């Protein structure tokens, strides 16, 4: 039986170039640098965790390229950069990578809207892990605005996916057109 995509759905049939480890490292490093930008107020509440978003992309699209070790390492780096409780982002990013690897075969088959919903759930779970660790350490509840970062991260998912795939698309020569 041949399965065809339903209404509004398309299978990912695009053939991409192999991913180089240097490109993966560059994207993760750039996301880390963008996370370090000093923001305050509403822009800080709306800023998604770009490291988590890029780790999620690589975990879904190429789970063998990026695994738990880079997720844990970048989590420790985010903890040091934020001056937060050491290990909370490492634990959260490890959980994020587990979820990404668990759904990596399903998510690319979904429509963009369904992908956004999956990404939102994973980002929200990641934020919940960080929040629970902070709560266990005795910090106060930051308020419901804390979860806006998951919403903006999920909204940015299609753009991040398209942006990270751009260098992996084969170049079309003029003779082939």
C-alpha positions in Angstrom: 0.0 0.0 0.0 1.4 3.4 -1.0 0.7 6.2 1.4 0.1 9.6 0.1 0.1 12.8 2.1 -3.2 14.1 3.3 -4.5 17.6 2.6 -2.0 20.3 3.4 0.8 17.8 4.0 3.8 17.1 2.0 6.5 14.5 2.6 10.1 15.7 2.9 11.5 14.6 -0.4 14.2 17.2 -0.7 17.7 15.7 -1.1 20.2 17.7 0.9 24.0 17.6 0.9 25.8 15.8 3.8 26.1 17.8 6.9 29.6 18.8 7.9 30.5 18.8 11.6 32.0 22.3 11.2 28.6 23.7 10.0 26.8 22.1 12.9 29.3 23.6 15.4 29.1 27.0 13.7 25.3 27.1 14.0 25.3 26.0 17.6 28.0 28.6 18.4 26.1 31.4 16.6 23.0 30.5 18.5 24.9 30.6 21.8 26.3 34.0 20.9 22.8 35.3 20.0 21.6 34.0 23.4 24.2 36.2 25.1 22.8 39.5 23.6 21.8 41.8 26.5 18.1 42.3 26.4 15.6 43.5 29.0 11.9 43.8 29.5 9.5 42.5 26.9 12.2 41.6 24.4 13.9 39.4 27.0 10.6 37.6 27.7 9.9 37.1 24.0 13.4 35.9 23.1 13.4 32.2 22.4 16.2 30.0 23.7 18.1 29.8 20.3 20.5 27.2 21.5 17.6 24.9 22.4 16.0 25.6 19.0 19.1 24.8 17.0 19.8 21.7 19.1 16.2 20.6 18.5 16.7 21.2 14.7 19.8 19.1 14.6 18.3 16.4 16.9 15.3 16.1 14.6 17.0 16.4 11.2 20.4 14.7 11.9 20.3 12.9 15.2 23.6 11.1 14.6 25.5 14.3 14.0 24.4 15.9 17.3 23.7 13.9 20.4 23.6 14.2 24.1 27.2 15.3 24.6 27.0 18.5 22.7 23.5 19.2 24.2 25.0 18.7 27.7 28.1 20.8 26.9 26.1 23.7 25.5 23.8 23.5 28.5 26.8 23.9 30.9 28.0 26.8 28.8 24.6 28.5 28.9 24.5 28.0 32.7 28.0 29.6 33.0 27.0 32.5 30.7 23.7 33.2 32.5 25.3 32.8 35.9 22.4 30.4 36.8 22.4 27.2 38.8 25.1 25.0 37.3 23.6 22.0 35.4 20.0 23.1 34.9 20.3 23.9 31.2 22.5 20.8 30.7 19.7 18.6 32.2 17.0 20.4 30.2 19.0 20.2 26.9 19.6 16.5 27.5 15.9 16.0 27.9 15.3 18.1 24.7 17.8 16.0 22.8 16.0 12.8 24.0 12.7 14.1 22.8 14.2 15.2 19.5 15.7 11.8 18.8 12.5 10.1 19.9 10.4 12.0 17.3 13.0 12.6 14.6 11.3 10.2 12.1 7.8 11.6 12.6 8.2 15.4 12.7 9.6 15.9 9.2 6.5 14.1 7.8 4.1 16.6 9.4 2.8 19.9 8.0 4.4 23.1 9.2 1.6 23.7 11.7 1.9 20.2 13.2 5.7 20.6 13.4 5.2 23.9 15.2 3.0 22.2 17.7 5.5 19.4 18.4 8.3 22.0 18.7 6.2 24.0 21.1 5.7 21.0 23.3 9.4 20.1 23.4 10.5 23.6 24.1 7.8 24.0 26.8 9.0 20.7 28.4 12.6 22.0 28.3 11.5 25.3 30.0 9.6 23.3 32.6 12.7 21.3 33.5 14.7 24.5 34.0 11.9 25.9 36.1 11.5 22.8 38.2 15.3 22.8 39.0 15.1 26.5 39.9 12.1 25.9 42.1 13.8 23.0 43.8 16.8 25.3 44.5 14.4 27.8 46.2 13.8 30.4 43.6 10.5 32.1 43.2 8.1 31.4 40.3 9.0 34.0 37.6 5.4 34.4 36.3 3.6 33.1 33.3 5.4 35.4 30.9 8.4 33.0 31.4 6.7 30.6 29.0 6.5 33.1 26.1 9.9 32.1 25.0 8.5 28.6 24.0 5.8 30.3 22.0 8.2 32.5 20.1 10.6 29.6 19.6 7.8 27.5 18.1 6.7 30.4 15.9 10.3 30.8 14.6 10.7 27.1 13.9 9.8 27.2 10.2 12.2 30.1 9.6 15.0 28.4 11.6 14.5 25.2 9.7 14.6 27.0 6.4 17.6 29.0 7.4 19.7 26.0 8.6 18.8 24.0 5.5 19.9 26.7 3.0 23.6 25.8 2.9 22.7 22.1 2.6 20.7 22.5 -0.6 22.7 21.5 -3.7 23.6 24.3 -6.0 21.8 24.4 -9.3 24.1 25.0 -12.3 22.9 27.1 -15.2 23.3 24.2 -17.6 20.8 22.2 -15.6 18.0 24.8 -15.9 
